[in-house]
Amino acid sequence: MGKVARLAKVTVVAAGAAAGLVAGACALVAPRRRDEGVAGTWEELSTYRYAHRGLHDNQTPAPENSLAAFRLAREWGYGSELDVHLTADGQLVVIHDSRLQRACGVEGVVEEKALPELADLRLFGTREGIPTFAQVLDVYEGGKGPCPPLVVELKTHGANYAQLTERAMAELDSHHVPYCVESFDPRVLWWLRHNRPEVVRGQLSENFVLDKDSDLGFVRGVTHGALMYNVFARPDFVAYRHDHRRRVAVWLACKLLGARLVTWTIKSPQELAEVEAAGGVGIFEGFEPRPRKQEV
């Protein structure tokens, strides 16, 4: 075989291997197909802007994930992103960290405490307590005018993903508030995929290798950050850290394969405009843009 023929053969083999790798990657990171019935719901969700943990400022009487912050967001026409945990007695509360030290100044873990114990705590030195999920839903349901949607992040602890997700869905079913559900834990999305397929679901992620606070470890961090768990979760949207979003996996999932893109946390009007110009949805913090519903 001549050099030209050998080169041609090597080129064909290399091209085939590259095509196989791309096809395999696409199979791993692919979202749910858009023809499965949630597109209309997403179109409504995407016409709002979302305040990160409510319209909050931890130096004011409206700290993050407080009823005061959610009332402000509702009043100004924003949707809100919020964090839901399951307590030791099976109740749902809204707070970001499992550990209570940062928000409440005490030791302990949310999932290891009953609701009455948590009810005595205050957020960031204010009068605001840790709200229940039902109280937050009541704020949005009871406000004036059209109800903006919520981006509900389910925060798992250990192996409680099924109980947490089932309990959260029951609470959402008892209210008339538009919403989508997201989680860093792909088991939540897997549960929704098999038990509540009509719910818009999103996979939260970032480049965990660059995150010094991540406890996933290198291998899990790489696979999670590369959206490989999408093969089980089949999300409708990918919620990726804004400054980490320019990754091959995000491009494959969102640009090539049709997942919707949400980015967090947007810190300026310029970042928000950039995301929205590219067709994405932004979760913002630290400034107050005009509610998007007024612009469409």
FIROSE-915085 format. One record per residue: residue in one letter; x, y, z of N, C-alpha, C, O in turn. Coordinates in steps of 0.05 Angstrom, whole numbers, plus 5000, padded with zeros to 4 digits. Each point is the difference from the previous one (the first is absolute). Last residue first. Layout:
N
AXYZXYZXYZXYZ/...
***
This chain:
296
V416358565528499249824979497150044994498949864982/E506050605088501550054975499049834977500950054978/Q496249915116499450274990501250064973499450204988/K502348995059497349994990499250284990498250024983/R510149835062500049944972497250004988499750074976/P504050535107498849744996499549954971498950174985/R509050475044497150024995498949724997501249844985/P507450215075499350064972497050044998498549945019/E508750115063497249974995499450084971499550234993/F509349365073498950234985497149934993499149785004/G506049605047501650235005499250254983501350215003/E496648804961500450075028501650265001501850044983/F492549184944501650235006500150065030498449905016/I499849344900499350035028501950215012502449965001/G494249834891501950075021498850015027497850095004/V501149424891498650125023502050055022501749835006/G499550084879500049875026498350165020498950214994/G503649984910497649835004499949875027498349835004/A508150844961500749734990497749815005500349764994/A499151125037500450034971500649734988499549964976/E499850105118497450014986500350034970498349894986/V509650125067498649745002497450004985499449814985/E505351015021501549804984498649735000499749874979/A497050815077499350064972501449804981498949914980/L503150055112497249914995499350054971498849824988/E509650495042499949714999497249904993499749814985/Q501251115028501449914976500049704997499649894978/P496950535100498250014977501349914975498749894982/S505049695109499950264987498050004978499449794988/K502949435066500750215018499850284988500650205014/I495848684981500550244984500450245018498350055017/T503648885001498250225008500950244985502350085000/W495249114955500050115027502950065009501749864990/T491349844917502650045013499750155026498250165003/V496349174917499750195022502850045012501549805004/L494249744899502250085018499150205020498850214993/R496848914945499950285006502250075019500949835016/A499649364910499350065028499850315003501550144987/G501149384929497550135005499150035029497750085005/L510449574939497949815006497450125010498149855004/L510050674971499749794980497549835004498749934981/K503350795079500150114973499549784979498550054981/C501649715113498150234995500050094971497850044989/A507749215043497349965011498150224991497749944993/L511650114981498749774988497049975010498249974983/W507150725054499550054972498549774987498150034985/V504949865102497850195000499250064971497650014993/A510049465021497649855008497550184999497949914991/V510750474992499149834978497449865007498249994984/R503850955063501249735000498849844977497750044992/R501050915057501249964973501649745000502449994999/R493250375081498149904980501249934973498849854985/H504050535107501149744991498649904975500549784991/D497151035058502850044991501449734992502350004994/H488450005036500350184978502950024990500549994976/R494849135065501350245011500950184978501349924981/Y490549434999502949995003501150265012498950224994/A492149144982500550245015502950005008500849855018/V492649664903502549995015500450265014500150214987/F490549254976501950224999502549945016499949835018/D493649514967499050194980501850244998500350124978/P503148865052498850255009498850164976500749964977/R502949055047498750124976498550265007497650014999/A507549275057498250225008498350104977497750075004/F509349254988497949905018497850215004497749935003/V509750284943499049754989497949875017498249864990/N506650935036497650054984499049744987497649994994/Y510650115057497749885013497450064986497849905007/M510750464966499749724992497649875013499049804990/L505351145010497149944995499649714992498049944987/A510250555043499749954971497249904993499649924977/G502850265114500450254985499749964970499350194986/H500349045069497750185005500250254984498150094987/T509249315010497649894986497550175004498550044981/V509650225063500350014971497549904986499050134981/G501349825113499950274991500250034970498650164988/R502549005053497150085000499850294991498050074986/V510849625023498549854979497150084998499050054978/F506650375090500850064972498349854979498950134982/G496850155114502349854991500550044971498350104985/L494750315073499449774983502449824995499749774994/D498551105056500949765015499449754983499949785011/S502051374975498649754992501149775016502449975004/D500750964997498249925021498549744994498549905017/K507650564923501549915023498249905022501049855018/D497950204873498650085024501449895025499849765005/L502550044903500850275007498850105026500950215010/V496848954954502949995003501150275009502050015015/F488849854960500749945028503049995006500850035022/N492650474908502649864998501049955028501350175013/E488249834973502150204997502649844994499949764998/S488250125013502749914999501950234998499250234998/L489649365007501950205009502849894998500649775006/Q490049964942502449915013501850235006501050144983/G487749785004502550104991502349895017499849965024/R488749934943502249945018502750094989500450014975/V487950045018502450094988502349975020499950105022/V491149284977501450225013502550084985501649824992/E492649424987498950254991501450255011499550224991/P502348845034501250084975499050274989501350124983/R499149315108498650254993501250114974501250215000/N501848945033497650035016498350254993497649995002/H511049744956498449765002497450035014498149844996/R508150894993499749884973498149765001498549964981/L504150465100498050154985499549884972497749984991/W509149655061497549955013497750144985497949884995/W510950294977499249724993497349945012498449874986/L505550945038498950014973499249724990498049974986/V506050085098497550155001498750014972497649954997/R511049695012498049815009497350145002497949874996/P510350604983498549894977497949795008498249934984/D505850955069499949715003498449884977497650044999/F503350895013502749904994500049695000501649884987/S489450684990501649905021502849934990500449944977/E488750535000502849954993501449885024499150035023/V490350254933501649885021502849954990500449904977/C490750825001501649784990501849905023500250145021/Y489750454970502749945011501549814981498849884982/P491350755047501649884979502949965010501050155016/V490049855045502450164994501549864978500749775002/H491150035063499750084972502250204993499550244997/H499648915081500050284994499850054970500549824984/S500249315056497950125017499950314996498450135013/D508249304944497349924990497850145015497850044990/L511250065039499550154975497249944989498650184990/E504349315083499550285008499450174976498250175001/A504148944983497450015014499450295008497750084998/M510849754966497949994980497250015012498250124989/A509249825069499950264987497850014978498650204998/R503148985046498850195018499750284988498050135003/E506649194949497149945002498650205018497850084993/T511550005000498750074975497049945001498450174991/L507049595084500050294996498450084975498350185001/Q503148905016498150125019499850304996497850115001/A508549444946497349924993498050125019497950114991/Y511550055025499050134975497149934994498550174991/N508249625085497350095004498650104974497950125002/A511449505031498349854981497150095000498249844994/G509650825037500249715001498349874979500250074976/H497050835022501949945022500149705004497949885006/T498450964917500049735012502149985022501950165002/K492350654949502649955012499949735015498949985021/L495550574895499849805022502849925009501649904984/E493751004964502349825003499649815023499650095023/V493950544911500249865026502449814999499949804986/V495951114965502049804994500649865027501450115016/L489450464953502149945018501949794988499149814987/P493550984968500849725007502250005020501350195006/P490850594987502549924987500849715009499249915021/C490750534974502049885018502549924985499949834982/P492650995000500949744991502249895018501850165008/G492650575042500849974972500849724994499949825017/K501050445084498350134980501049954972502549994996/G499149305089500750274991498150104979498349864989/G502149245056498350215011500550284991498650185008/E506649024968497349954992498150235008498150064986/Y511149965040499750034971497149964991499050154983/V503049745109500750274992499650044970498850204992/D500148935043497750185007500650294992498250144990/L508649225001498049964980497650185005498850104981/V507849885085501050144976497949974977499550204986/Q498649345093499850295004501050154976498850204993/A502148865008497250084997499750305003498450124986/F510049485031499550024972497150094995499550164981/T504950175109499349744988499550044970499550224991/P507350435065497349944992499549714991501949874992/I504950665080500149814977497249934992498549895015/G502751075032500649725006500249834974499750104978/E501651015051499049804982500849725008502449955007/R500250925031497749885013498849774983498249865009/T512550364987497550154996497749875016500449815015/G509049874973499750205020497550174997499750215014/F502549044928502050224997499450235019500450234994/L492149095012501850014977501750255001498950225000/R496449135081499750244984502250024979502249915004/L492249285063502450124990499450254982497850024990/D495849345052501150205019502450154990500850195012/A494849094939498250245001501050215020499350234997/L504748894992500950194979498350265002501050224993/E496849065063502750095007500950224981501250205008/P490549364975499950185023502750115009500250235009/L499449114918499150274994499850195024500850234998/A506348985007497250014995499150294995501450195008/K508749374971498350145019497150004992499349994976/E508349674973500149865026498350135022500149925023/E501250424886498749744998500149845026498649795002/V505851074992497150034996498649725001498049975014/V511050225040499349934972497050004998498649895017/G509450595054497949814995499449984970500950164984/E503150675086500849744989497649834995497950035013/V501751064982500049785019501049744986499949984976/G498250914983502050045021500049785021501050055022/C493850114891498750035026502050035024499150065022/A503449844882497550165000498950065027498850215004/R509549284986500150254984497550175002500250245005/Q500248895039501850195011499950274985499850215012/L495448904975498650245009501950235008499050225005/R501148914921501150085025499050285007499950184983/S497349484936499249815020501050085028498649975020/D499650794906501949815010498749795018498150065014/H496250624945502049904980501749785011500149784988/I489350405034502650115009502149884982499749794989/V489450035035501550144979502450155012499750195016/V493848875009500750285007501850114978501249854984/L491649265043501650144980500550285009498250155006/Q499948865050498950254990501950134981502449934998/G498649235057498749984974498650254990498349984983/D507549865098497249925004498450014974497550015001/A511650265001500049735013497249895004499649765001/T501650944918500849995028499949725011499049814987/L502850604911498249835015501049985029502349925004/H498950904916501249775015497849855014497850105005/V503950694909498249855018501449765012501349844986/D500251204962501349755007498349855021499450115021/L499350684892500049945028500949725006500149834982/E498051054940501349745004500249965030500650195015/S492050454931502249965019501149724997498649804994/G495751024944500049735010502349985021501650195001/Y494050774980502149814994499149725008498649975020/G496750924992499549844976502249814991500049904978/W498750725102501350124976499749834975501050084979/E495549625105498950274996501150134975498650144986/R504949025042497349974990498850274994498650044979/A509849955062500249894973497249984987499650074977/L500850185113501150214983500149914971499250144982/R498449225083497850204996500950234982498550094982/F507849265043498149904980497750194996498950014978/A507550205087501350014974498149894978499950114978/A497349855112500250284992501250024972499050164984/L500649005058497450084990500050294991498750074980/S510549415014498150085021497450074988499850064976/N509049684982498149785006498250075024499149825014/E508750854983499549794981498149795010500149925024/P499051045021502249834993499249774981497649964995/A498750995042499049814981502349824991500950024977/P500050755083498049825012498849804981498149865008/T512050474974497550145004498049815015500749775005/Q508149994961500550235017497550165007500250215012/N500249054926500449895027500850225020500349945024/D493350044887502650135008500549925029498450075017/H494349634893501150015027502550175002501350074980/L490249504964501250264996501350085027498850155015/G500248794962498450245005501550254995502450004995/R502149224987499249985028498150235009500150095022/H503150124888501549785013499350015030500850195014/A493050144903501650115021501249765016498649825009/Y497850254885499849865026502050125020502450014995/R491350234908502650005012499849915029497950045013/Y495649724896500450145026503050005007501649844989/T494149714935499350284997500450165026499250235002/S502048804985502350154989499350304996501750154993/L491849185038502250035020502150194990501150165016/E492149594924499050185021502150065021500450225008/E501649174925499750264988499050205020500850234999/W499848855025502550145000499850284989501250195010/T491349254985500550085028502650165002500250205014/G497549414903498350235007500550105028499950245004/A504748984967501050244987498350245007501150225006/V498248815018500450205020500950274988500550195015/G497648884941497750145012500550215020498050085014/E507649314925498749855021498150175017499149915021/D507350304904497449924991498449855021498049884994/R511250445014498150225002497249924991498150155005/R509549205041499250104974497850215003498349975017/R509249885059497449894992499350114972500650234994/P509649835020497750065017497649834992500149844982/A510949925007497550084987497850065020499749865020/V509749814992499250265010497350094988499050225006/L505248914973500250045029498750265009498550005019/A502149774888498249815014500050055030497949975013/C508250514934497350104996498049825014498050105012/A510949634987499750235018497250114998498750075020/G503649244922499849905027499650235020498449975018/A503150244891497449875003499649905029497850025011/V510650344967498050215000497249885005498450105015/L508749304974500250145026497950225002498850045021/G501849494898499049835021500150145027498149975016/A505850454910497050004997498749845022497950075011/A511549914984499050275009497050014999498750105018/A505349134947500350015029499050265011498650005021/G501749914886497949835011500150005030497950015013/A508850454941497450144997497749835012498250115013/A510449504985499950225019497450154999498850075020/V502649254916499749895027499850225021498349985018/V503550294894497349895002499549895028497950045012/T510850244968498150235001497249915004498550115016/V508149244969500350125027498050235004498850035021/K501849604893498749815019500150115028498049985015/A506450504919497150024996498649825019497950075011/L511449884987499150265011497050034998498750095019/R505349174939500149975029499050255014498549995020/A502250034887497849835008499949975030497950005013/V509350484950497550154997497649845009498250105013/K510449494986499750205021497450154998498750065021/G501348964937501650244998499550195023498149975015/M501348924982498350245000501850255000501850025016/
***
